[in-house]
Amino acid sequence: MANKVFIDGEVGTTGLQIRERLLRRDDIRLISLPEAQRKDRAARLEAFAQADVSILCLPDAAVHEVAPDLKAMGARVIDASTAHRVDPDWVFGFPEMAAGQRDAIRTAKRVSNPGCWSTCAIALIRPLVAAGLIDPAHPPAISGVSGYTGGGKSMIEEFDSGKVEGSFLYGAAQSHKHLPEIRLHGLLKRAPVFVPSVGQYAQGMAVAVAMDLNRDGIAAAEDALRSAYAGEAFVAVVPASVDQPRVMPQRLNGTNRLELSVHGNPETGAATLVAVLDNLGKGASGAAVQNLNIMLGIEEGRGL
């Protein structure tokens, strides 16, 4: 029997990507509402009640409005917004993050999908904090570039309409919405300095964590990452390329993969840890489908 899934917000950027992945599967039956009922509270609550798992692809405010009802009815939910990423009553949906995380997702009623920036940052930072290579009281600086689809509907419209031309930095005031989850799940005592940028392309992300290490520390950082993600299907540590030193943020587009690499100068100990993913794949809709599979007891990579 097919599992029933309701995507609340299925016409948004992330919702459309999730829907596209699930429509191809014969083990999933999507519950969809007519356009006229997509904002109808009673119709939505009925869809939540029918679904085995629902996925929220809504703005934070809309999620907060419906969350108490979902909790009261005991619905199983994946929230793709930022609303619950540091809420202890929600399981953080990054199965590769730590031992036991996948099991916690499997049995959870409420799972919060991580953000694209935070998936990259946490994947790089957390194992190094655990290994004693990063002092949690003195986190390293983070930078990176994302395609403009990472900014959601409004930013997509800005680029598509020509209102915005070229790349730009943002979040320099250190109030980026992903900072709380990076701090908490990165095991940090304070938020890192984080300056992201948007490129003039649609999709793909590369994140860099700058560190000051010695010769042995660069090798130890790579060893810590390899140990943390050994055997994982969607997270891999890859060698830093010497002959092709450019990091291409679009190279994993269309996949649910996250690739990590350690670059550095052994002479000085200066190091850069790099993460690459598709901000609409492992950074959003792919991660949601992966969590859905885990919650339903389906093979984790199905549809990915």
C-alpha positions as YAML, in Angstrom:
chain: A
units: angstrom
residues:
- id: 1
  name: MET
  ca: [0.00, 0.00, 0.00]
- id: 2
  name: ALA
  ca: [1.35, 3.43, -0.95]
- id: 3
  name: ASN
  ca: [2.25, 5.88, 1.79]
- id: 4
  name: LYS
  ca: [0.21, 9.09, 1.75]
- id: 5
  name: VAL
  ca: [2.15, 12.38, 1.77]
- id: 6
  name: PHE
  ca: [0.81, 15.92, 1.90]
- id: 7
  name: ILE
  ca: [3.07, 18.82, 0.85]
- id: 8
  name: ASP
  ca: [1.70, 22.02, 2.35]
- id: 9
  name: GLY
  ca: [3.15, 24.63, 0.02]
- id: 10
  name: GLU
  ca: [3.71, 22.36, -2.95]
- id: 11
  name: VAL
  ca: [3.86, 25.25, -5.46]
- id: 12
  name: GLY
  ca: [6.87, 26.95, -3.83]
- id: 13
  name: THR
  ca: [10.48, 26.35, -4.86]
- id: 14
  name: THR
  ca: [11.21, 23.57, -2.37]
- id: 15
  name: GLY
  ca: [7.69, 22.11, -2.56]
- id: 16
  name: LEU
  ca: [7.84, 21.78, -6.34]
- id: 17
  name: GLN
  ca: [11.19, 20.00, -6.14]
- id: 18
  name: ILE
  ca: [9.89, 17.57, -3.51]
- id: 19
  name: ARG
  ca: [6.72, 16.95, -5.51]
- id: 20
  name: GLU
  ca: [8.74, 16.23, -8.66]
- id: 21
  name: ARG
  ca: [10.80, 13.63, -6.82]
- id: 22
  name: LEU
  ca: [7.77, 11.93, -5.27]
- id: 23
  name: LEU
  ca: [5.55, 11.90, -8.37]
- id: 24
  name: ARG
  ca: [7.93, 9.39, -9.98]
- id: 25
  name: ARG
  ca: [7.40, 6.85, -7.20]
- id: 26
  name: ASP
  ca: [4.77, 4.13, -6.97]
- id: 27
  name: ASP
  ca: [5.17, 3.77, -3.19]
- id: 28
  name: ILE
  ca: [3.97, 7.34, -2.52]
- id: 29
  name: ARG
  ca: [0.49, 8.78, -3.05]
- id: 30
  name: LEU
  ca: [0.45, 12.55, -2.91]
- id: 31
  name: ILE
  ca: [-2.48, 14.34, -1.30]
- id: 32
  name: SER
  ca: [-3.06, 17.58, -3.19]
- id: 33
  name: LEU
  ca: [-5.56, 20.35, -2.63]
- id: 34
  name: PRO
  ca: [-7.23, 22.36, -5.39]
- id: 35
  name: GLU
  ca: [-5.80, 25.87, -5.75]
- id: 36
  name: ALA
  ca: [-8.88, 27.39, -4.13]
- id: 37
  name: GLN
  ca: [-8.33, 25.32, -0.95]
- id: 38
  name: ARG
  ca: [-4.57, 25.72, -0.50]
- id: 39
  name: LYS
  ca: [-5.09, 28.39, 2.15]
- id: 40
  name: ASP
  ca: [-8.28, 26.90, 3.56]
- id: 41
  name: ARG
  ca: [-7.51, 25.90, 7.15]
- id: 42
  name: ALA
  ca: [-10.11, 23.13, 7.40]
- id: 43
  name: ALA
  ca: [-9.05, 21.56, 4.09]
- id: 44
  name: ARG
  ca: [-5.39, 21.64, 5.08]
- id: 45
  name: LEU
  ca: [-6.08, 20.08, 8.49]
- id: 46
  name: GLU
  ca: [-8.03, 17.30, 6.79]
- id: 47
  name: ALA
  ca: [-5.09, 16.66, 4.46]
- id: 48
  name: PHE
  ca: [-2.72, 16.54, 7.44]
- id: 49
  name: ALA
  ca: [-5.01, 14.03, 9.13]
- id: 50
  name: GLN
  ca: [-5.05, 11.76, 6.06]
- id: 51
  name: ALA
  ca: [-1.30, 11.82, 5.46]
- id: 52
  name: ASP
  ca: [1.21, 9.37, 6.90]
- id: 53
  name: VAL
  ca: [3.76, 12.20, 6.80]
- id: 54
  name: SER
  ca: [3.28, 15.83, 5.80]
- id: 55
  name: ILE
  ca: [5.95, 18.25, 4.61]
- id: 56
  name: LEU
  ca: [5.69, 21.96, 5.39]
- id: 57
  name: CYS
  ca: [7.12, 24.19, 2.66]
- id: 58
  name: LEU
  ca: [5.86, 27.44, 4.12]
- id: 59
  name: PRO
  ca: [7.20, 30.72, 5.52]
- id: 60
  name: ASP
  ca: [8.10, 30.59, 9.20]
- id: 61
  name: ALA
  ca: [5.05, 32.60, 10.29]
- id: 62
  name: ALA
  ca: [2.67, 30.22, 8.51]
- id: 63
  name: VAL
  ca: [4.40, 27.24, 10.10]
- id: 64
  name: HIS
  ca: [4.03, 28.71, 13.58]
- id: 65
  name: GLU
  ca: [0.32, 29.21, 12.94]
- id: 66
  name: VAL
  ca: [-0.34, 25.58, 12.08]
- id: 67
  name: ALA
  ca: [2.21, 23.85, 14.34]
- id: 68
  name: PRO
  ca: [0.00, 23.72, 17.48]
- id: 69
  name: ASP
  ca: [-2.76, 21.97, 15.51]
- id: 70
  name: LEU
  ca: [-0.31, 19.44, 14.11]
- id: 71
  name: LYS
  ca: [1.06, 18.70, 17.56]
- id: 72
  name: ALA
  ca: [-2.43, 18.27, 18.99]
- id: 73
  name: MET
  ca: [-3.44, 15.82, 16.27]
- id: 74
  name: GLY
  ca: [-0.19, 13.85, 16.52]
- id: 75
  name: ALA
  ca: [0.64, 14.34, 12.86]
- id: 76
  name: ARG
  ca: [4.06, 13.29, 11.59]
- id: 77
  name: VAL
  ca: [5.64, 16.32, 9.95]
- id: 78
  name: ILE
  ca: [8.82, 17.48, 8.22]
- id: 79
  name: ASP
  ca: [9.26, 21.26, 8.43]
- id: 80
  name: ALA
  ca: [11.40, 22.74, 5.64]
- id: 81
  name: SER
  ca: [11.32, 26.25, 7.14]
- id: 82
  name: THR
  ca: [13.66, 27.75, 9.75]
- id: 83
  name: ALA
  ca: [10.91, 27.77, 12.38]
- id: 84
  name: HIS
  ca: [11.98, 24.73, 14.42]
- id: 85
  name: ARG
  ca: [15.66, 24.09, 13.70]
- id: 86
  name: VAL
  ca: [16.76, 24.85, 17.26]
- id: 87
  name: ASP
  ca: [13.53, 23.71, 18.95]
- id: 88
  name: PRO
  ca: [14.27, 20.76, 21.31]
- id: 89
  name: ASP
  ca: [10.81, 19.32, 20.61]
- id: 90
  name: TRP
  ca: [11.77, 18.82, 16.95]
- id: 91
  name: VAL
  ca: [14.42, 16.39, 15.70]
- id: 92
  name: PHE
  ca: [17.04, 18.01, 13.50]
- id: 93
  name: GLY
  ca: [16.82, 16.29, 10.11]
- id: 94
  name: PHE
  ca: [20.50, 15.76, 9.30]
- id: 95
  name: PRO
  ca: [20.82, 11.95, 9.57]
- id: 96
  name: GLU
  ca: [24.58, 11.89, 8.98]
- id: 97
  name: MET
  ca: [25.28, 14.52, 11.65]
- id: 98
  name: ALA
  ca: [25.84, 12.25, 14.64]
- id: 99
  name: ALA
  ca: [25.46, 8.72, 15.95]
- id: 100
  name: GLY
  ca: [21.81, 8.08, 16.74]
- id: 101
  name: GLN
  ca: [20.49, 10.95, 14.61]
- id: 102
  name: ARG
  ca: [19.08, 8.65, 11.95]
- id: 103
  name: ASP
  ca: [17.24, 6.58, 14.59]
- id: 104
  name: ALA
  ca: [15.86, 9.74, 16.17]
- id: 105
  name: ILE
  ca: [14.46, 10.81, 12.78]
- id: 106
  name: ARG
  ca: [13.01, 7.37, 12.16]
- id: 107
  name: THR
  ca: [10.83, 7.47, 15.27]
- id: 108
  name: ALA
  ca: [10.11, 11.22, 15.37]
- id: 109
  name: LYS
  ca: [6.73, 12.89, 15.08]
- id: 110
  name: ARG
  ca: [8.28, 16.23, 14.12]
- id: 111
  name: VAL
  ca: [11.47, 16.68, 12.06]
- id: 112
  name: SER
  ca: [13.03, 20.02, 11.13]
- id: 113
  name: ASN
  ca: [14.84, 20.00, 7.78]
- id: 114
  name: PRO
  ca: [18.22, 21.75, 8.02]
- id: 115
  name: GLY
  ca: [19.10, 24.72, 5.85]
- id: 116
  name: CYS
  ca: [21.51, 24.53, 2.92]
- id: 117
  name: TRP
  ca: [24.14, 26.82, 4.48]
- id: 118
  name: SER
  ca: [23.92, 25.11, 7.84]
- id: 119
  name: THR
  ca: [24.14, 21.60, 6.36]
- id: 120
  name: CYS
  ca: [27.51, 22.55, 4.87]
- id: 121
  name: ALA
  ca: [28.79, 24.42, 7.92]
- id: 122
  name: ILE
  ca: [27.69, 21.82, 10.48]
- id: 123
  name: ALA
  ca: [29.08, 18.97, 8.39]
- id: 124
  name: LEU
  ca: [32.50, 20.61, 8.40]
- id: 125
  name: ILE
  ca: [32.60, 22.07, 11.91]
- id: 126
  name: ARG
  ca: [30.95, 19.52, 14.21]
- id: 127
  name: PRO
  ca: [33.46, 16.64, 13.66]
- id: 128
  name: LEU
  ca: [36.37, 19.02, 14.21]
- id: 129
  name: VAL
  ca: [34.91, 20.34, 17.46]
- id: 130
  name: ALA
  ca: [34.45, 16.74, 18.61]
- id: 131
  name: ALA
  ca: [38.06, 15.96, 17.63]
- id: 132
  name: GLY
  ca: [39.41, 18.96, 19.55]
- id: 133
  name: LEU
  ca: [40.60, 20.76, 16.42]
- id: 134
  name: ILE
  ca: [38.13, 23.64, 16.81]
- id: 135
  name: ASP
  ca: [37.72, 25.46, 20.10]
- id: 136
  name: PRO
  ca: [33.92, 25.84, 20.46]
- id: 137
  name: ALA
  ca: [34.47, 29.19, 22.20]
- id: 138
  name: HIS
  ca: [36.43, 30.49, 19.19]
- id: 139
  name: PRO
  ca: [34.67, 29.25, 16.05]
- id: 140
  name: PRO
  ca: [36.25, 29.75, 12.62]
- id: 141
  name: ALA
  ca: [34.91, 32.17, 10.03]
- id: 142
  name: ILE
  ca: [32.53, 30.90, 7.36]
- id: 143
  name: SER
  ca: [31.95, 32.20, 3.85]
- id: 144
  name: GLY
  ca: [30.47, 30.84, 0.65]
- id: 145
  name: VAL
  ca: [28.39, 31.31, -2.46]
- id: 146
  name: SER
  ca: [24.96, 30.03, -3.41]
- id: 147
  name: GLY
  ca: [22.78, 30.18, -6.48]
- id: 148
  name: TYR
  ca: [19.94, 32.65, -6.20]
- id: 149
  name: THR
  ca: [17.31, 29.92, -5.75]
- id: 150
  name: GLY
  ca: [18.58, 29.67, -2.17]
- id: 151
  name: GLY
  ca: [16.89, 33.00, -1.46]
- id: 152
  name: GLY
  ca: [13.42, 31.66, -2.23]
- id: 153
  name: LYS
  ca: [10.62, 33.07, -4.33]
- id: 154
  name: SER
  ca: [11.38, 36.77, -3.88]
- id: 155
  name: MET
  ca: [15.04, 36.48, -4.82]
- id: 156
  name: ILE
  ca: [14.26, 34.25, -7.79]
- id: 157
  name: GLU
  ca: [11.84, 36.90, -9.04]
- id: 158
  name: GLU
  ca: [14.47, 39.62, -8.59]
- id: 159
  name: PHE
  ca: [17.02, 37.78, -10.72]
- id: 160
  name: ASP
  ca: [14.54, 36.53, -13.31]
- id: 161
  name: SER
  ca: [13.10, 40.03, -13.77]
- id: 162
  name: GLY
  ca: [16.51, 41.64, -14.12]
- id: 163
  name: LYS
  ca: [16.12, 43.80, -11.00]
- id: 164
  name: VAL
  ca: [19.33, 42.28, -9.66]
- id: 165
  name: GLU
  ca: [22.44, 41.92, -11.79]
- id: 166
  name: GLY
  ca: [25.69, 40.36, -10.72]
- id: 167
  name: SER
  ca: [26.76, 38.72, -7.46]
- id: 168
  name: PHE
  ca: [26.59, 40.23, -3.99]
- id: 169
  name: LEU
  ca: [27.46, 39.66, -0.34]
- id: 170
  name: TYR
  ca: [24.76, 39.75, 2.32]
- id: 171
  name: GLY
  ca: [24.27, 38.97, 5.99]
- id: 172
  name: ALA
  ca: [27.33, 41.05, 6.93]
- id: 173
  name: ALA
  ca: [25.51, 42.33, 10.03]
- id: 174
  name: GLN
  ca: [25.74, 38.78, 11.46]
- id: 175
  name: SER
  ca: [22.02, 38.12, 11.80]
- id: 176
  name: HIS
  ca: [21.67, 35.40, 9.16]
- id: 177
  name: LYS
  ca: [18.76, 33.06, 9.90]
- id: 178
  name: HIS
  ca: [20.98, 29.95, 9.81]
- id: 179
  name: LEU
  ca: [23.36, 31.14, 12.55]
- id: 180
  name: PRO
  ca: [21.37, 29.71, 15.52]
- id: 181
  name: GLU
  ca: [21.31, 26.21, 14.03]
- id: 182
  name: ILE
  ca: [24.99, 26.37, 13.02]
- id: 183
  name: ARG
  ca: [25.88, 27.33, 16.58]
- id: 184
  name: LEU
  ca: [23.71, 24.70, 18.27]
- id: 185
  name: HIS
  ca: [24.31, 21.71, 16.01]
- id: 186
  name: GLY
  ca: [27.91, 22.68, 15.30]
- id: 187
  name: LEU
  ca: [28.54, 22.29, 19.08]
- id: 188
  name: LEU
  ca: [29.74, 25.90, 19.29]
- id: 189
  name: LYS
  ca: [29.52, 28.14, 22.33]
- id: 190
  name: ARG
  ca: [28.98, 31.24, 20.23]
- id: 191
  name: ALA
  ca: [27.94, 31.94, 16.66]
- id: 192
  name: PRO
  ca: [30.69, 32.09, 14.05]
- id: 193
  name: VAL
  ca: [31.26, 35.08, 11.80]
- id: 194
  name: PHE
  ca: [29.41, 34.19, 8.61]
- id: 195
  name: VAL
  ca: [29.39, 36.16, 5.35]
- id: 196
  name: PRO
  ca: [27.48, 34.43, 2.53]
- id: 197
  name: SER
  ca: [27.12, 35.59, -1.05]
- id: 198
  name: VAL
  ca: [24.75, 35.02, -3.94]
- id: 199
  name: GLY
  ca: [26.07, 34.29, -7.42]
- id: 200
  name: GLN
  ca: [24.43, 35.18, -10.70]
- id: 201
  name: TYR
  ca: [23.41, 31.59, -11.37]
- id: 202
  name: ALA
  ca: [20.42, 29.59, -10.24]
- id: 203
  name: GLN
  ca: [21.55, 26.56, -8.30]
- id: 204
  name: GLY
  ca: [24.54, 25.13, -6.46]
- id: 205
  name: MET
  ca: [26.50, 26.01, -3.31]
- id: 206
  name: ALA
  ca: [30.06, 26.02, -1.99]
- id: 207
  name: VAL
  ca: [30.88, 26.88, 1.62]
- id: 208
  name: ALA
  ca: [34.35, 27.55, 3.06]
- id: 209
  name: VAL
  ca: [35.49, 27.38, 6.69]
- id: 210
  name: ALA
  ca: [38.83, 29.12, 7.29]
- id: 211
  name: MET
  ca: [41.17, 27.70, 9.93]
- id: 212
  name: ASP
  ca: [44.69, 28.13, 11.24]
- id: 213
  name: LEU
  ca: [46.28, 24.70, 11.65]
- id: 214
  name: ASN
  ca: [49.76, 23.25, 11.61]
- id: 215
  name: ARG
  ca: [50.99, 20.60, 9.16]
- id: 216
  name: ASP
  ca: [49.69, 17.74, 11.29]
- id: 217
  name: GLY
  ca: [46.43, 19.59, 11.92]
- id: 218
  name: ILE
  ca: [45.53, 19.70, 8.23]
- id: 219
  name: ALA
  ca: [45.85, 15.93, 7.97]
- id: 220
  name: ALA
  ca: [44.02, 15.46, 11.28]
- id: 221
  name: ALA
  ca: [41.11, 17.58, 10.03]
- id: 222
  name: GLU
  ca: [40.69, 15.38, 6.96]
- id: 223
  name: ASP
  ca: [40.97, 12.24, 9.12]
- id: 224
  name: ALA
  ca: [38.26, 13.55, 11.47]
- id: 225
  name: LEU
  ca: [35.89, 14.21, 8.57]
- id: 226
  name: ARG
  ca: [36.54, 10.81, 6.98]
- id: 227
  name: SER
  ca: [35.90, 9.08, 10.29]
- id: 228
  name: ALA
  ca: [32.67, 11.03, 10.88]
- id: 229
  name: TYR
  ca: [31.14, 10.14, 7.51]
- id: 230
  name: ALA
  ca: [32.59, 6.71, 6.81]
- id: 231
  name: GLY
  ca: [30.06, 4.51, 5.02]
- id: 232
  name: GLU
  ca: [27.58, 7.32, 4.31]
- id: 233
  name: ALA
  ca: [25.87, 7.20, 0.91]
- id: 234
  name: PHE
  ca: [25.28, 10.92, 0.49]
- id: 235
  name: VAL
  ca: [28.19, 12.55, 2.33]
- id: 236
  name: ALA
  ca: [31.76, 11.98, 1.14]
- id: 237
  name: VAL
  ca: [35.19, 13.40, 1.85]
- id: 238
  name: VAL
  ca: [37.03, 13.92, -1.43]
- id: 239
  name: PRO
  ca: [40.69, 14.84, -2.05]
- id: 240
  name: ALA
  ca: [41.56, 18.47, -2.55]
- id: 241
  name: SER
  ca: [42.43, 18.94, -6.21]
- id: 242
  name: VAL
  ca: [45.92, 20.34, -6.79]
- id: 243
  name: ASP
  ca: [45.84, 20.51, -10.57]
- id: 244
  name: GLN
  ca: [42.28, 21.92, -10.68]
- id: 245
  name: PRO
  ca: [42.09, 24.17, -7.60]
- id: 246
  name: ARG
  ca: [38.81, 25.89, -8.48]
- id: 247
  name: VAL
  ca: [35.83, 24.77, -6.42]
- id: 248
  name: MET
  ca: [32.75, 24.69, -8.63]
- id: 249
  name: PRO
  ca: [29.53, 25.21, -6.61]
- id: 250
  name: GLN
  ca: [27.33, 23.78, -9.38]
- id: 251
  name: ARG
  ca: [29.07, 20.45, -9.83]
- id: 252
  name: LEU
  ca: [26.66, 18.44, -7.65]
- id: 253
  name: ASN
  ca: [23.46, 19.95, -9.03]
- id: 254
  name: GLY
  ca: [20.67, 17.45, -9.49]
- id: 255
  name: THR
  ca: [22.02, 15.16, -6.76]
- id: 256
  name: ASN
  ca: [21.49, 14.60, -3.04]
- id: 257
  name: ARG
  ca: [25.24, 14.52, -2.44]
- id: 258
  name: LEU
  ca: [27.39, 16.59, -0.08]
- id: 259
  name: GLU
  ca: [31.13, 16.55, -0.72]
- id: 260
  name: LEU
  ca: [33.72, 17.81, 1.76]
- id: 261
  name: SER
  ca: [37.39, 18.55, 1.17]
- id: 262
  name: VAL
  ca: [40.33, 19.96, 3.12]
- id: 263
  name: HIS
  ca: [42.65, 22.42, 1.40]
- id: 264
  name: GLY
  ca: [45.70, 23.93, 3.03]
- id: 265
  name: ASN
  ca: [49.27, 25.11, 2.95]
- id: 266
  name: PRO
  ca: [51.45, 22.82, 5.10]
- id: 267
  name: GLU
  ca: [54.15, 25.48, 5.17]
- id: 268
  name: THR
  ca: [51.94, 27.96, 7.03]
- id: 269
  name: GLY
  ca: [49.16, 25.79, 8.45]
- id: 270
  name: ALA
  ca: [46.50, 27.95, 6.80]
- id: 271
  name: ALA
  ca: [43.60, 25.69, 5.87]
- id: 272
  name: THR
  ca: [40.22, 25.92, 4.16]
- id: 273
  name: LEU
  ca: [37.54, 23.29, 4.64]
- id: 274
  name: VAL
  ca: [35.11, 23.22, 1.75]
- id: 275
  name: ALA
  ca: [31.60, 21.79, 1.33]
- id: 276
  name: VAL
  ca: [29.70, 21.55, -1.95]
- id: 277
  name: LEU
  ca: [26.06, 20.60, -2.49]
- id: 278
  name: ASP
  ca: [22.98, 21.41, -4.53]
- id: 279
  name: ASN
  ca: [21.13, 23.98, -2.42]
- id: 280
  name: LEU
  ca: [17.84, 22.58, -3.77]
- id: 281
  name: GLY
  ca: [19.00, 18.96, -3.34]
- id: 282
  name: LYS
  ca: [20.81, 17.91, -0.18]
- id: 283
  name: GLY
  ca: [20.31, 21.51, 0.94]
- id: 284
  name: ALA
  ca: [16.49, 21.40, 0.75]
- id: 285
  name: SER
  ca: [14.16, 19.07, -1.17]
- id: 286
  name: GLY
  ca: [16.56, 16.13, -1.40]
- id: 287
  name: ALA
  ca: [17.13, 16.25, 2.34]
- id: 288
  name: ALA
  ca: [13.36, 16.33, 2.92]
- id: 289
  name: VAL
  ca: [12.84, 13.24, 0.76]
- id: 290
  name: GLN
  ca: [15.71, 11.48, 2.55]
- id: 291
  name: ASN
  ca: [14.10, 12.25, 5.91]
- id: 292
  name: LEU
  ca: [10.71, 11.15, 4.57]
- id: 293
  name: ASN
  ca: [12.14, 7.79, 3.54]
- id: 294
  name: ILE
  ca: [13.69, 7.31, 6.97]
- id: 295
  name: MET
  ca: [10.44, 8.19, 8.76]
- id: 296
  name: LEU
  ca: [8.45, 5.79, 6.56]
- id: 297
  name: GLY
  ca: [10.95, 2.94, 6.97]
- id: 298
  name: ILE
  ca: [11.76, 3.00, 3.24]
- id: 299
  name: GLU
  ca: [15.24, 2.55, 1.79]
- id: 300
  name: GLU
  ca: [16.90, 5.90, 2.50]
- id: 301
  name: GLY
  ca: [18.07, 6.63, -1.03]
- id: 302
  name: ARG
  ca: [14.84, 5.83, -2.81]
- id: 303
  name: GLY
  ca: [13.92, 8.53, -5.32]
- id: 304
  name: LEU
  ca: [17.28, 10.26, -4.81]
...
